[in-house]
Amino acid sequence: MSQYPEGIYTLIISIEGKQELEIGNLGRNVFSGEYLYVGSAHGPGGLKRVTRHIKVSTGTTTGDHWHVDYLTDPGEIKETWLIPTDKDLECKLVADLTDIFEQPVRGFGSSDCECFSHLFTYDSGRKDELIKKLDRLEPEGKPIRFDWK
């Protein structure tokens, strides 16, 4: 058993300038600005998965396993929110966030579900709305915030 709990998480990723990136089988897309990614960590290692994303973002490891790796490699993770839970709430959070943020790439991070995308363009001016959605998602487990800059 892992020392890390299971759960879901969000990453706020900043992309400097305009970058045209090839995202696996999703093709080429232009990215610029800030993005919000929703992921789950119910497999081996639990929420330790987030440390892998941070290592890709800081250049201490390479990654091309998940769609989000293609953003974290050239980008910088600015903030993460972890929600420890054994419930599969990733797609519920995605659905809750669609009334706040736009989804720029169909199929991003959602190849194993019916969601349009798990990637959103992020507007820091709507952060309070994000926090409210995170707080209401899992009454037994409050979100934990980490800043990385």
Secondary structure by P-SEA (a helix, b strand, c coil): cccccccccccbbbbccccccccccccbbbbccbbbbbbbcccccccaaaaaaaaaaaccccccccccccccccccccbbbbbbccccaaaaaaaaaccccccccccccccccccccccccccccaaaaaaaaaaaccccbbbbbbbcc
